Amino acid sequence: MTTATVSGDIAPESKTLKRTVTWKSAFVISLGGSLLVATSLGPMAAELGVASVFVWTLIAVIGVVQCLFIAEMASMFPHKSGGTSVYAHEAFKKVSPLIGLASTWGYWLAWIPVIPVNMILVAGYLKATMMPNVNTVELAIGLTLLLYLMNYFGLKAGVWSSVAMAVLSLAPLTVVALSPIFRPSLFHVNFVTPFVPLKGSWSSGASWMLMIKCMFVAAWSAYAFESATTVIAELKDPQRDTPKAIKAASAVGLYAFGLVPFMLIAIIGTDAITADPVVAFLPAAQTIFGNTGGTIVAVMLICALLLGVQTTIIGSTRCVYEMSRDNLIIEQFGAINKFGVPVGSMFLDCAVTILLLVIFKDNIVNLIAASNVGYMIVWIILPLAYIKLRKEQAGQARPYKLPGIFVPLAIAICVFNIAISLLGGPQLGASVMWTGIIIMLSVLPLYFYRIFVQNRRPGRMAAAMAGGPAMQEVLPDEPPIGR
């Protein structure tokens, strides 16, 4: 990798992420995505009943297959950070950079609402259980700044905090899910039979439309364990460790989105969940643990929500960083501090989060739904990117390669994601869909400023005329490892 600089720019080595962690760290980061089941399991069970288990399991299985696509693509580009969406840019950058722009911006917009929403919920639980006189918005802002400060000092600090939160949140969740094995009386067969949609049937078109709507919503959570890919460029041995991290994340994702919803309904039934879908785990914990169940659930959910925030901070900041490296948005978002942390994108994340908390306070549900418009664009493009990259690099040796059957499977998954987007998304309302579209278009000023202003500075124009890409001498990709 060249050490030349242009027009006083910082040397490339200082603008790259540091390889300091193993697959275990990437796996821990992915747990924040798996624990997103806690935020929407209740409302979906209240709407679909036991059939919600079918929706969660189907989406989780598709999420696993998509993660296998990502594992193979990651072995082709072990130097790329920022998560799933960056591979769309690699596949289609010669066709049009706008395809990669849509994928990566949609990916970032899908994650950023997690932070304000989860922090408001954390503040609400703390107020209800420990701090009755606190202002929830002020507390949410304070906790947000604290988490960003922790991440400022490097990935290891963030991973260690994620480990602590993962242990505290997964342990009670596991007890809830597996308790019927040790106390069979907790499992009520009549709560999960007949296995049909609530107030509907498997032959009803209305029931299927409702399930498709729920699939669109579930994808925002159940595809999220792919977040292990966001730190590939910081793995010590990315070609070996990436498949390990993705496979481990997929296993936990199947558990969280398949087994947990089924067991929760079997323990307390749909009626108890419908009574207050937001705190669906509360009656289950009270049934298992007695009067202390409420406090246990509060601690569990606080840890799960904080872990979700931690995962989002790590993933979203690296997504914006990689967009800057790929010449898709302004170069300031590619800045790296001395700890190897992408602080340019981190400051953007933090500012947007606090702005959302100040403006929307605890009323940003539609923003989340709208952000899923962008997220589904990622999952429509990704299977096509997999097919294209696999064809273009068919002869390239790589440590992880899927059997040929995964190519037609990628086509089927692309069609599925298009279907739930077109049929499920509009059921949430035209205003939600249009909000998502408008937010997606908001990246264009950042892109055009980069292309027509920053990239046309004299030093960069001279470099381009000398035979190299205008940005490669400033923010080059690291050479692929092991090729």
Secondary structure, DSSP 8 states (H G I E B T S, - for coil): -----STT---GGGGS----B-HHHHHHHHHHHHTTHHHHHHHHHHHHTTHHHHHHHHHHHHHHHHHHHHHHHHHH-TT--S-TTHHHHHHHTTT-HHHHHHHHHHHHHHHTTHHHHHHHHHHHHHHHHT-TT--HHHHHHHHHHHHHHHHHT-HHHHHHHHHHHHHHHHHHHHHHHHHHHH-GGG--HHHH-S-S-TTS-TT-HHHHHHHHHHHHHHHHHHTGGGGGGGGGGGBSSHHHHHHHHHHHHHHHHHIIIIIHHHHHHHHHHHHHHHH-GGGTHHHHHHHHHGGGHHHHHHHHHHHHHHHHHHHHHHHHHHHHHHHHHTTSS-GGGG---TTS--HHHHHHHHHHHHHHHHHHTT--HHHHHHHHHHHHHHHHHHHHHHHHHHHHTTT---S----TTHHHHHHHHHHHHHHIIIIIGGGG-HHHHHHHHHHHHTTHHHHHHHHHTGGGSHHHHHHHHTTS-TTTTTS-----TT-
